Amino acid sequence: MGSTRRRAIVIGAGIVGVCSAIELNRRGWSVTLVDRLDPGEGCSYGNAGILAAQAVVPVAMPGIEREAPSMLLDPESPLVIRWASLPWTARWLWNFRKAANAERLPAAADGMKALFGTTVELHEALARDAGVPDLVRPTRYLYVARDPAKLDVENGLSWRLRRERGAEIEVLDGEDLYAAEPELTREYKRGVRLGPIGYTTNPFRLTQSYARLFQREGGRVVKAEVRALRPAGAVTGLETSAGQMAAESIVVAAGSWSMTLLRPLGLTLPLIAERGYHVTFADPGITLNHVISEAERHFAVTSMEMGLRVAGTEELGLADDKPAWRRADVLERQARAMFPRARLADGKRWMGPRPGTPDSLPAIGAIPGHPNIFIAAGHGHLGLTGGPNTGRIVASLASGERLNMDLSPFAPDRYGSRSAQTVEVALMPGRAG
Ligand SMILES: Cc1cc2nc3c(=O)[nH]c(=O)nc-3n(C[C@H](O)[C@H](O)[C@H](O)COP(=O)(O)OP(=O)(O)OC[C@H]3O[C@@H](n4cnc5c(N)ncnc54)[C@H](O)[C@@H]3O)c2cc1C
């Protein structure tokens, strides 16, 4: 006998899609999770593992336009634009510049707090259910800088945003810093400890464990490429490499590739790949007491079950461009300078495309004109952090539940949509007709 449960299809088995699939399944939907790869093999494979519960600061901060030009000229800098991709990234860059605006900051920071603030508890619960409680641990961030002025917690706007939203912040200068993290080079003069946050010791194994939990709870995983969405009233058809599929609700959680499927339906969200790299050293001979964030070179270092992972770089371009491994060389050099006594040899390298929006906020919600097709993508640097709550939000929306949360910062059409633009032009005085 066929099931009478309403069908949902989630496209993309990264951390966002897997969490969305679990939450839909738990709300009584018959859920199929579709990915051309195995779960967790996209961007969710190799992140720094940080559950950034205090993340309230967007990348586009006022003053970025003064910093960016010198960063772009510095070969060791974390910021890179792939100029060949400019035709695809120009609109994103334009909106990024507009987003770096002090007036919008409090609303953006509140939105981030609402989405990310509960990440540790939500991941702990999922990891327990998945039988891998050890993969999620509490910790604190340690920001470090050679120049103490780079960590000006008294006057810096980003620190004010964090403090106002409940972060615990502690300055560690000189010997206090080395006592907290003894393996650091003595070149670092200031540390700032921020918390509470959490981390996972293996983001790939975590995503895979969640996918297995979804299957144990009755969900279905299909390995296939989705080529197009064909909305037809209450049911949407999918053309896939494994044949036709159909469901009453669709969640597009395809990370950096999401707009390939949604642009033809009229959504014009500027979503590009903020490509990042990692190098993981299997036998470093050191273990860290914190997750470390380098405040001048903008990279993170995490002790994982696979070894010591150094992760960073913001390379703006297309998801499927070839990796530029010299970016990983830079991270490797910087890690060696940071930990002179560690054994940092034979690092394993990886590149992953962060799905990034100009304002650092994901798009979560139904797309204009298609009340049963949802996007859950664009988490940029914070997809591991935001996955569980995003899953709950999108599953609640699909199920018609009321949410006690302002979702306007995450509106999928906040940069317009083709149908919305048509309406806007028609309503402008003097333009109609
Ligand atoms: C170096 C680096 C460090 C990071 N560190 C952190 C961190 O410490 N903390 C944090 O919170 N975040 C971090 N991030 C960001 C985080 O990894 C991402 O935001 C997150 O993985 C995005 O998850 P996702 O599920 O949206 O996308 P993905 O994991 O990329 O999943 C999307 C999936 O969709 C599939 N797909 C796409 N198109 C199709 C299609 N047409 N048909 C079928 N399948 C399709 C892909 O195969 C892929 O598996 C980091 C990222 C990088 C690169």
The ligand as an ORCA input file, in Angstrom:
! r2SCAN-3c Opt
* xyz 0 1
  C      37.557     26.428      5.080
  C      36.166     26.497      5.660
  C      36.006     26.584      7.029
  C      34.711     26.667      7.573
  N      34.554     26.683      8.938
  C      33.321     26.721      9.479
  C      33.133     26.649     10.872
  O      34.096     26.510     11.624
  N      31.874     26.741     11.373
  C      30.777     26.872     10.558
  O      29.669     26.995     11.073
  N      30.910     26.882      9.213
  C      32.152     26.807      8.657
  N      32.311     26.816      7.300
  C      31.135     26.970      6.453
  C      30.338     25.675      6.298
  O      31.187     24.592      6.001
  C      29.298     25.856      5.181
  O      28.535     27.021      5.406
  C      28.364     24.667      5.130
  O      29.090     23.468      4.970
  C      27.324     24.800      4.031
  O      26.501     23.679      4.111
  P      25.396     23.393      3.018
  O      24.679     22.197      3.468
  O      24.629     24.641      2.750
  O      26.247     23.130      1.685
  P      27.101     21.856      1.212
  O      27.733     21.162      2.349
  O      27.983     22.321      0.110
  O      25.997     20.867      0.654
  C      25.318     21.118     -0.554
  C      25.107     19.789     -1.219
  O      24.255     19.972     -2.336
  C      24.633     19.051     -3.331
  N      24.090     19.511     -4.613
  C      24.255     20.738     -5.173
  N      23.580     20.823     -6.321
  C      22.974     19.616     -6.514
  C      22.158     19.098     -7.526
  N      21.794     19.831     -8.591
  N      21.736     17.813     -7.429
  C      22.079     17.048     -6.364
  N      22.865     17.512     -5.366
  C      23.298     18.775     -5.430
  C      26.132     19.039     -3.258
  O      26.672     17.853     -3.820
  C      26.374     19.163     -1.762
  O      26.566     17.907     -1.144
  C      33.584     26.699      6.719
  C      33.756     26.582      5.343
  C      35.032     26.462      4.808
  C      35.198     26.319      3.341
*
